[in-house]
């Protein structure tokens, strides 16, 4: 599925960093493909973060003045209106639950991963799965791919119970253990698994 179709169907939060950049770059040009340009920008963003400059972007092979100006303007608008001054610290269950407002009233189950840096600051909040969850769907590969992409030091996983019953099922407990084991092997611990309903929450 192409990034544009994926965004329309699942929302921007379900696209990878590279896919989001592909949408900004478009079709590329004679100097470099969109994929190549996006990879170079992503490397620059991971190295420099919000301090990326116009000159650094325009010097990427395939980036022209017009496209660089568009991206710099978009980044600046994001910093001014969309990004908090500092990412919240997920120091306890309540702080994590605060990041789960969007899924609490959903009529389908949504499985979310919160990736955290070494100071427990939130890096990203991403919906990984939608629909009835089971062990075959909640595969560690998908969860930890996002963690590795974000260079996370640890993660919190969460999902909602549309039924309103906040207690974990046997399947929930088994999924938690499987993810914790995978996290130990990869060196990215799972801090907790939170279940939320519209009015309550439970930490496994």
Secondary structure, DSSP 8 states (H G I E B T S, - for coil): --HHHHHHHH-GGGS-HHHHHHHHHTT--SS--HHHHHHHHHHHHHHHGGG--HHHHHTSTT--HHHHHHHHHHHHHIIIIIS-SS--B--SHHHHHHTTHHHHT-SS-EEEEEEE-TT-BEEEEEEEEESS--TTTS-HHHHHHHHHHTT-SEEEEEEE-TTS--S--HHHHHHHHHHHHHHHHHT-EEEEEEEE-SS-EEE-
